[in-house]
Amino acid sequence: MFHKIDYPFLIGAFISFVASVALWFLVSHDYGLFVGIWVPSILSLWVGVRVVILSDHKLRGNGK
């Protein structure tokens, strides 16, 4: 179900989550919160990209 374009977004969100938890506990709560905000931003961008790709497939008649 996932395509090649999905993996960079999922990996980026996971790395951001791990980094935010590490920053929260090891460095500073503020840094952890800042990096933690990246996770929903990355996932929202992923959804936007998927919508554009799927709408392009439907317009061309290549819908799966």
PyMOL Python script that loads the backbone (N, CA, C, O; Angstrom):
from pymol import cmd

cmd.read_pdbstr("""\
ATOM      1  N   MET A   1       0.814  -1.187   0.000  1.00  0.00           N
ATOM      2  CA  MET A   1       0.000   0.000   0.000  1.00  0.00           C
ATOM      3  C   MET A   1       0.866   1.263   0.000  1.00  0.00           C
ATOM      4  O   MET A   1       0.453   2.291  -0.536  1.00  0.00           O
ATOM      5  N   PHE A   2       2.047   1.198   0.588  1.00  0.00           N
ATOM      6  CA  PHE A   2       2.935   2.350   0.567  1.00  0.00           C
ATOM      7  C   PHE A   2       3.681   2.403  -0.753  1.00  0.00           C
ATOM      8  O   PHE A   2       3.973   1.373  -1.361  1.00  0.00           O
ATOM      9  N   HIS A   3       3.985   3.616  -1.186  1.00  0.00           N
ATOM     10  CA  HIS A   3       4.763   3.828  -2.392  1.00  0.00           C
ATOM     11  C   HIS A   3       6.144   4.351  -2.004  1.00  0.00           C
ATOM     12  O   HIS A   3       6.402   4.645  -0.837  1.00  0.00           O
ATOM     13  N   LYS A   4       7.015   4.461  -2.982  1.00  0.00           N
ATOM     14  CA  LYS A   4       8.369   4.926  -2.711  1.00  0.00           C
ATOM     15  C   LYS A   4       8.388   6.315  -2.093  1.00  0.00           C
ATOM     16  O   LYS A   4       9.265   6.618  -1.284  1.00  0.00           O
ATOM     17  N   ILE A   5       7.441   7.157  -2.458  1.00  0.00           N
ATOM     18  CA  ILE A   5       7.406   8.532  -1.957  1.00  0.00           C
ATOM     19  C   ILE A   5       7.029   8.590  -0.477  1.00  0.00           C
ATOM     20  O   ILE A   5       7.316   9.589   0.183  1.00  0.00           O
ATOM     21  N   ASP A   6       6.396   7.549   0.058  1.00  0.00           N
ATOM     22  CA  ASP A   6       5.926   7.557   1.435  1.00  0.00           C
ATOM     23  C   ASP A   6       7.052   7.355   2.455  1.00  0.00           C
ATOM     24  O   ASP A   6       7.012   7.922   3.547  1.00  0.00           O
ATOM     25  N   TYR A   7       8.024   6.572   2.108  1.00  0.00           N
ATOM     26  CA  TYR A   7       9.047   6.180   3.076  1.00  0.00           C
ATOM     27  C   TYR A   7       9.882   7.347   3.613  1.00  0.00           C
ATOM     28  O   TYR A   7      10.149   7.372   4.815  1.00  0.00           O
ATOM     29  N   PRO A   8      10.308   8.315   2.793  1.00  0.00           N
ATOM     30  CA  PRO A   8      11.067   9.442   3.373  1.00  0.00           C
ATOM     31  C   PRO A   8      10.265  10.231   4.409  1.00  0.00           C
ATOM     32  O   PRO A   8      10.822  10.688   5.407  1.00  0.00           O
ATOM     33  N   PHE A   9       8.969  10.390   4.179  1.00  0.00           N
ATOM     34  CA  PHE A   9       8.140  11.106   5.132  1.00  0.00           C
ATOM     35  C   PHE A   9       7.999  10.329   6.442  1.00  0.00           C
ATOM     36  O   PHE A   9       8.112  10.908   7.522  1.00  0.00           O
ATOM     37  N   LEU A  10       7.753   9.025   6.347  1.00  0.00           N
ATOM     38  CA  LEU A  10       7.601   8.213   7.552  1.00  0.00           C
ATOM     39  C   LEU A  10       8.912   8.118   8.330  1.00  0.00           C
ATOM     40  O   LEU A  10       8.917   8.186   9.559  1.00  0.00           O
ATOM     41  N   ILE A  11      10.011   7.962   7.618  1.00  0.00           N
ATOM     42  CA  ILE A  11      11.313   7.883   8.288  1.00  0.00           C
ATOM     43  C   ILE A  11      11.649   9.219   8.931  1.00  0.00           C
ATOM     44  O   ILE A  11      12.147   9.260  10.056  1.00  0.00           O
ATOM     45  N   GLY A  12      11.380  10.315   8.223  1.00  0.00           N
ATOM     46  CA  GLY A  12      11.636  11.642   8.784  1.00  0.00           C
ATOM     47  C   GLY A  12      10.813  11.920  10.033  1.00  0.00           C
ATOM     48  O   GLY A  12      11.322  12.484  11.002  1.00  0.00           O
ATOM     49  N   ALA A  13       9.537  11.525  10.014  1.00  0.00           N
ATOM     50  CA  ALA A  13       8.679  11.724  11.180  1.00  0.00           C
ATOM     51  C   ALA A  13       9.156  10.872  12.355  1.00  0.00           C
ATOM     52  O   ALA A  13       9.146  11.331  13.497  1.00  0.00           O
ATOM     53  N   PHE A  14       9.570   9.641  12.084  1.00  0.00           N
ATOM     54  CA  PHE A  14      10.046   8.768  13.157  1.00  0.00           C
ATOM     55  C   PHE A  14      11.347   9.303  13.758  1.00  0.00           C
ATOM     56  O   PHE A  14      11.508   9.318  14.979  1.00  0.00           O
ATOM     57  N   ILE A  15      12.270   9.740  12.909  1.00  0.00           N
ATOM     58  CA  ILE A  15      13.532  10.295  13.416  1.00  0.00           C
ATOM     59  C   ILE A  15      13.266  11.559  14.217  1.00  0.00           C
ATOM     60  O   ILE A  15      13.891  11.778  15.255  1.00  0.00           O
ATOM     61  N   SER A  16      12.357  12.384  13.751  1.00  0.00           N
ATOM     62  CA  SER A  16      12.002  13.598  14.480  1.00  0.00           C
ATOM     63  C   SER A  16      11.408  13.269  15.845  1.00  0.00           C
ATOM     64  O   SER A  16      11.720  13.928  16.837  1.00  0.00           O
ATOM     65  N   PHE A  17      10.556  12.254  15.896  1.00  0.00           N
ATOM     66  CA  PHE A  17       9.966  11.847  17.170  1.00  0.00           C
ATOM     67  C   PHE A  17      11.031  11.358  18.147  1.00  0.00           C
ATOM     68  O   PHE A  17      11.042  11.753  19.313  1.00  0.00           O
ATOM     69  N   VAL A  18      11.916  10.508  17.670  1.00  0.00           N
ATOM     70  CA  VAL A  18      12.979   9.981  18.533  1.00  0.00           C
ATOM     71  C   VAL A  18      13.891  11.116  19.003  1.00  0.00           C
ATOM     72  O   VAL A  18      14.293  11.159  20.166  1.00  0.00           O
ATOM     73  N   ALA A  19      14.212  12.033  18.089  1.00  0.00           N
ATOM     74  CA  ALA A  19      15.067  13.159  18.461  1.00  0.00           C
ATOM     75  C   ALA A  19      14.387  14.056  19.493  1.00  0.00           C
ATOM     76  O   ALA A  19      15.042  14.550  20.411  1.00  0.00           O
ATOM     77  N   SER A  20      13.087  14.267  19.349  1.00  0.00           N
ATOM     78  CA  SER A  20      12.392  15.130  20.306  1.00  0.00           C
ATOM     79  C   SER A  20      12.341  14.495  21.696  1.00  0.00           C
ATOM     80  O   SER A  20      12.479  15.192  22.702  1.00  0.00           O
ATOM     81  N   VAL A  21      12.148  13.197  21.755  1.00  0.00           N
ATOM     82  CA  VAL A  21      12.143  12.519  23.057  1.00  0.00           C
ATOM     83  C   VAL A  21      13.529  12.575  23.687  1.00  0.00           C
ATOM     84  O   VAL A  21      13.662  12.821  24.886  1.00  0.00           O
ATOM     85  N   ALA A  22      14.565  12.347  22.874  1.00  0.00           N
ATOM     86  CA  ALA A  22      15.928  12.408  23.392  1.00  0.00           C
ATOM     87  C   ALA A  22      16.256  13.818  23.885  1.00  0.00           C
ATOM     88  O   ALA A  22      16.848  13.980  24.952  1.00  0.00           O
ATOM     89  N   LEU A  23      15.877  14.826  23.121  1.00  0.00           N
ATOM     90  CA  LEU A  23      16.133  16.204  23.541  1.00  0.00           C
ATOM     91  C   LEU A  23      15.364  16.552  24.811  1.00  0.00           C
ATOM     92  O   LEU A  23      15.883  17.240  25.691  1.00  0.00           O
ATOM     93  N   TRP A  24      14.134  16.077  24.901  1.00  0.00           N
ATOM     94  CA  TRP A  24      13.299  16.362  26.071  1.00  0.00           C
ATOM     95  C   TRP A  24      13.966  15.851  27.350  1.00  0.00           C
ATOM     96  O   TRP A  24      14.038  16.566  28.349  1.00  0.00           O
ATOM     97  N   PHE A  25      14.450  14.611  27.310  1.00  0.00           N
ATOM     98  CA  PHE A  25      15.000  14.007  28.514  1.00  0.00           C
ATOM     99  C   PHE A  25      16.476  14.312  28.737  1.00  0.00           C
ATOM    100  O   PHE A  25      16.929  14.331  29.882  1.00  0.00           O
ATOM    101  N   LEU A  26      17.233  14.549  27.679  1.00  0.00           N
ATOM    102  CA  LEU A  26      18.674  14.679  27.831  1.00  0.00           C
ATOM    103  C   LEU A  26      19.191  16.106  27.764  1.00  0.00           C
ATOM    104  O   LEU A  26      20.229  16.409  28.353  1.00  0.00           O
ATOM    105  N   VAL A  27      18.490  16.992  27.060  1.00  0.00           N
ATOM    106  CA  VAL A  27      19.033  18.332  26.862  1.00  0.00           C
ATOM    107  C   VAL A  27      18.136  19.389  27.493  1.00  0.00           C
ATOM    108  O   VAL A  27      18.483  19.974  28.519  1.00  0.00           O
ATOM    109  N   SER A  28      16.988  19.631  26.881  1.00  0.00           N
ATOM    110  CA  SER A  28      16.111  20.699  27.350  1.00  0.00           C
ATOM    111  C   SER A  28      14.681  20.410  26.913  1.00  0.00           C
ATOM    112  O   SER A  28      14.441  19.902  25.817  1.00  0.00           O
ATOM    113  N   HIS A  29      13.743  20.740  27.783  1.00  0.00           N
ATOM    114  CA  HIS A  29      12.337  20.555  27.441  1.00  0.00           C
ATOM    115  C   HIS A  29      11.946  21.436  26.252  1.00  0.00           C
ATOM    116  O   HIS A  29      11.161  21.019  25.400  1.00  0.00           O
ATOM    117  N   ASP A  30      12.484  22.633  26.195  1.00  0.00           N
ATOM    118  CA  ASP A  30      12.145  23.549  25.101  1.00  0.00           C
ATOM    119  C   ASP A  30      12.601  23.008  23.751  1.00  0.00           C
ATOM    120  O   ASP A  30      11.853  23.075  22.776  1.00  0.00           O
ATOM    121  N   TYR A  31      13.806  22.480  23.681  1.00  0.00           N
ATOM    122  CA  TYR A  31      14.306  21.903  22.437  1.00  0.00           C
ATOM    123  C   TYR A  31      13.469  20.692  22.038  1.00  0.00           C
ATOM    124  O   TYR A  31      13.162  20.504  20.861  1.00  0.00           O
ATOM    125  N   GLY A  32      13.105  19.881  23.013  1.00  0.00           N
ATOM    126  CA  GLY A  32      12.271  18.721  22.731  1.00  0.00           C
ATOM    127  C   GLY A  32      10.913  19.108  22.179  1.00  0.00           C
ATOM    128  O   GLY A  32      10.411  18.469  21.254  1.00  0.00           O
ATOM    129  N   LEU A  33      10.307  20.162  22.745  1.00  0.00           N
ATOM    130  CA  LEU A  33       9.020  20.630  22.229  1.00  0.00           C
ATOM    131  C   LEU A  33       9.152  21.166  20.812  1.00  0.00           C
ATOM    132  O   LEU A  33       8.307  20.898  19.958  1.00  0.00           O
ATOM    133  N   PHE A  34      10.212  21.921  20.565  1.00  0.00           N
ATOM    134  CA  PHE A  34      10.413  22.488  19.229  1.00  0.00           C
ATOM    135  C   PHE A  34      10.547  21.401  18.177  1.00  0.00           C
ATOM    136  O   PHE A  34       9.900  21.468  17.132  1.00  0.00           O
ATOM    137  N   VAL A  35      11.367  20.414  18.435  1.00  0.00           N
ATOM    138  CA  VAL A  35      11.548  19.328  17.468  1.00  0.00           C
ATOM    139  C   VAL A  35      10.295  18.461  17.409  1.00  0.00           C
ATOM    140  O   VAL A  35       9.980  17.914  16.352  1.00  0.00           O
ATOM    141  N   GLY A  36       9.582  18.323  18.511  1.00  0.00           N
ATOM    142  CA  GLY A  36       8.351  17.540  18.528  1.00  0.00           C
ATOM    143  C   GLY A  36       7.270  18.115  17.628  1.00  0.00           C
ATOM    144  O   GLY A  36       6.420  17.375  17.132  1.00  0.00           O
ATOM    145  N   ILE A  37       7.291  19.430  17.410  1.00  0.00           N
ATOM    146  CA  ILE A  37       6.324  20.069  16.521  1.00  0.00           C
ATOM    147  C   ILE A  37       6.549  19.637  15.076  1.00  0.00           C
ATOM    148  O   ILE A  37       5.629  19.698  14.260  1.00  0.00           O
ATOM    149  N   TRP A  38       7.758  19.203  14.755  1.00  0.00           N
ATOM    150  CA  TRP A  38       8.059  18.790  13.384  1.00  0.00           C
ATOM    151  C   TRP A  38       7.267  17.550  12.978  1.00  0.00           C
ATOM    152  O   TRP A  38       6.928  17.397  11.804  1.00  0.00           O
ATOM    153  N   VAL A  39       6.968  16.672  13.915  1.00  0.00           N
ATOM    154  CA  VAL A  39       6.315  15.398  13.572  1.00  0.00           C
ATOM    155  C   VAL A  39       4.965  15.626  12.879  1.00  0.00           C
ATOM    156  O   VAL A  39       4.771  15.116  11.776  1.00  0.00           O
ATOM    157  N   PRO A  40       4.030  16.366  13.475  1.00  0.00           N
ATOM    158  CA  PRO A  40       2.767  16.571  12.749  1.00  0.00           C
ATOM    159  C   PRO A  40       2.945  17.393  11.479  1.00  0.00           C
ATOM    160  O   PRO A  40       2.177  17.239  10.529  1.00  0.00           O
ATOM    161  N   SER A  41       3.952  18.265  11.453  1.00  0.00           N
ATOM    162  CA  SER A  41       4.205  19.043  10.237  1.00  0.00           C
ATOM    163  C   SER A  41       4.648  18.139   9.096  1.00  0.00           C
ATOM    164  O   SER A  41       4.172  18.286   7.971  1.00  0.00           O
ATOM    165  N   ILE A  42       5.542  17.219   9.369  1.00  0.00           N
ATOM    166  CA  ILE A  42       6.014  16.284   8.350  1.00  0.00           C
ATOM    167  C   ILE A  42       4.872  15.399   7.876  1.00  0.00           C
ATOM    168  O   ILE A  42       4.723  15.168   6.676  1.00  0.00           O
ATOM    169  N   LEU A  43       4.068  14.903   8.804  1.00  0.00           N
ATOM    170  CA  LEU A  43       2.953  14.035   8.423  1.00  0.00           C
ATOM    171  C   LEU A  43       1.886  14.793   7.642  1.00  0.00           C
ATOM    172  O   LEU A  43       1.266  14.226   6.742  1.00  0.00           O
ATOM    173  N   SER A  44       1.661  16.063   7.966  1.00  0.00           N
ATOM    174  CA  SER A  44       0.712  16.876   7.207  1.00  0.00           C
ATOM    175  C   SER A  44       1.210  17.120   5.794  1.00  0.00           C
ATOM    176  O   SER A  44       0.429  17.074   4.843  1.00  0.00           O
ATOM    177  N   LEU A  45       2.489  17.375   5.648  1.00  0.00           N
ATOM    178  CA  LEU A  45       3.069  17.539   4.317  1.00  0.00           C
ATOM    179  C   LEU A  45       2.923  16.250   3.514  1.00  0.00           C
ATOM    180  O   LEU A  45       2.638  16.282   2.317  1.00  0.00           O
ATOM    181  N   TRP A  46       3.122  15.113   4.185  1.00  0.00           N
ATOM    182  CA  TRP A  46       2.966  13.815   3.528  1.00  0.00           C
ATOM    183  C   TRP A  46       1.544  13.643   2.989  1.00  0.00           C
ATOM    184  O   TRP A  46       1.355  13.194   1.859  1.00  0.00           O
ATOM    185  N   VAL A  47       0.552  14.000   3.798  1.00  0.00           N
ATOM    186  CA  VAL A  47      -0.841  13.887   3.370  1.00  0.00           C
ATOM    187  C   VAL A  47      -1.082  14.779   2.152  1.00  0.00           C
ATOM    188  O   VAL A  47      -1.746  14.364   1.201  1.00  0.00           O
ATOM    189  N   GLY A  48      -0.549  15.993   2.176  1.00  0.00           N
ATOM    190  CA  GLY A  48      -0.708  16.888   1.040  1.00  0.00           C
ATOM    191  C   GLY A  48      -0.102  16.327  -0.229  1.00  0.00           C
ATOM    192  O   GLY A  48      -0.702  16.422  -1.300  1.00  0.00           O
ATOM    193  N   VAL A  49       1.078  15.745  -0.119  1.00  0.00           N
ATOM    194  CA  VAL A  49       1.728  15.145  -1.282  1.00  0.00           C
ATOM    195  C   VAL A  49       0.910  13.973  -1.802  1.00  0.00           C
ATOM    196  O   VAL A  49       0.739  13.819  -3.011  1.00  0.00           O
ATOM    197  N   ARG A  50       0.405  13.147  -0.892  1.00  0.00           N
ATOM    198  CA  ARG A  50      -0.406  11.991  -1.309  1.00  0.00           C
ATOM    199  C   ARG A  50      -1.685  12.437  -2.022  1.00  0.00           C
ATOM    200  O   ARG A  50      -2.093  11.818  -3.005  1.00  0.00           O
ATOM    201  N   VAL A  51      -2.318  13.504  -1.533  1.00  0.00           N
ATOM    202  CA  VAL A  51      -3.544  13.999  -2.169  1.00  0.00           C
ATOM    203  C   VAL A  51      -3.241  14.466  -3.585  1.00  0.00           C
ATOM    204  O   VAL A  51      -3.999  14.171  -4.509  1.00  0.00           O
ATOM    205  N   VAL A  52      -2.148  15.187  -3.762  1.00  0.00           N
ATOM    206  CA  VAL A  52      -1.780  15.654  -5.100  1.00  0.00           C
ATOM    207  C   VAL A  52      -1.492  14.473  -6.019  1.00  0.00           C
ATOM    208  O   VAL A  52      -1.937  14.458  -7.166  1.00  0.00           O
ATOM    209  N   ILE A  53      -0.758  13.492  -5.530  1.00  0.00           N
ATOM    210  CA  ILE A  53      -0.427  12.322  -6.349  1.00  0.00           C
ATOM    211  C   ILE A  53      -1.689  11.544  -6.715  1.00  0.00           C
ATOM    212  O   ILE A  53      -1.865  11.157  -7.870  1.00  0.00           O
ATOM    213  N   LEU A  54      -2.562  11.314  -5.745  1.00  0.00           N
ATOM    214  CA  LEU A  54      -3.783  10.549  -6.024  1.00  0.00           C
ATOM    215  C   LEU A  54      -4.726  11.303  -6.953  1.00  0.00           C
ATOM    216  O   LEU A  54      -5.367  10.692  -7.808  1.00  0.00           O
ATOM    217  N   SER A  55      -4.821  12.616  -6.800  1.00  0.00           N
ATOM    218  CA  SER A  55      -5.697  13.377  -7.694  1.00  0.00           C
ATOM    219  C   SER A  55      -5.125  13.389  -9.106  1.00  0.00           C
ATOM    220  O   SER A  55      -5.879  13.372 -10.080  1.00  0.00           O
ATOM    221  N   ASP A  56      -3.812  13.418  -9.226  1.00  0.00           N
ATOM    222  CA  ASP A  56      -3.180  13.353 -10.544  1.00  0.00           C
ATOM    223  C   ASP A  56      -3.458  12.013 -11.214  1.00  0.00           C
ATOM    224  O   ASP A  56      -3.708  11.959 -12.418  1.00  0.00           O
ATOM    225  N   HIS A  57      -3.416  10.932 -10.439  1.00  0.00           N
ATOM    226  CA  HIS A  57      -3.699   9.597 -10.992  1.00  0.00           C
ATOM    227  C   HIS A  57      -5.143   9.499 -11.449  1.00  0.00           C
ATOM    228  O   HIS A  57      -5.429   8.897 -12.484  1.00  0.00           O
ATOM    229  N   LYS A  58      -6.065  10.091 -10.678  1.00  0.00           N
ATOM    230  CA  LYS A  58      -7.475  10.027 -11.065  1.00  0.00           C
ATOM    231  C   LYS A  58      -7.734  10.857 -12.317  1.00  0.00           C
ATOM    232  O   LYS A  58      -8.525  10.460 -13.172  1.00  0.00           O
ATOM    233  N   LEU A  59      -7.069  12.012 -12.431  1.00  0.00           N
ATOM    234  CA  LEU A  59      -7.273  12.852 -13.608  1.00  0.00           C
ATOM    235  C   LEU A  59      -6.750  12.174 -14.874  1.00  0.00           C
ATOM    236  O   LEU A  59      -7.312  12.347 -15.955  1.00  0.00           O
ATOM    237  N   ARG A  60      -5.684  11.413 -14.733  1.00  0.00           N
ATOM    238  CA  ARG A  60      -5.108  10.735 -15.893  1.00  0.00           C
ATOM    239  C   ARG A  60      -5.783   9.392 -16.183  1.00  0.00           C
ATOM    240  O   ARG A  60      -5.515   8.764 -17.207  1.00  0.00           O
ATOM    241  N   GLY A  61      -6.658   8.960 -15.274  1.00  0.00           N
ATOM    242  CA  GLY A  61      -7.343   7.688 -15.476  1.00  0.00           C
ATOM    243  C   GLY A  61      -6.530   6.492 -15.049  1.00  0.00           C
ATOM    244  O   GLY A  61      -6.813   5.369 -15.466  1.00  0.00           O
ATOM    245  N   ASN A  62      -5.524   6.713 -14.226  1.00  0.00           N
ATOM    246  CA  ASN A  62      -4.664   5.611 -13.766  1.00  0.00           C
ATOM    247  C   ASN A  62      -4.989   5.207 -12.342  1.00  0.00           C
ATOM    248  O   ASN A  62      -4.146   4.607 -11.676  1.00  0.00           O
ATOM    249  N   GLY A  63      -6.168   5.510 -11.856  1.00  0.00           N
ATOM    250  CA  GLY A  63      -6.516   5.198 -10.471  1.00  0.00           C
ATOM    251  C   GLY A  63      -6.447   3.722 -10.189  1.00  0.00           C
ATOM    252  O   GLY A  63      -6.795   2.899 -11.036  1.00  0.00           O
ATOM    253  N   LYS A  64      -5.990   3.380  -8.984  1.00  0.00           N
ATOM    254  CA  LYS A  64      -5.845   1.968  -8.606  1.00  0.00           C
ATOM    255  C   LYS A  64      -7.014   1.535  -7.779  1.00  0.00           C
ATOM    256  O   LYS A  64      -7.081   0.379  -7.361  1.00  0.00           O
TER     257      LYS A  64
END
""", "prot")
cmd.dss("prot")
cmd.show_as("cartoon", "prot")
cmd.util.cbc("prot")
cmd.orient("prot")
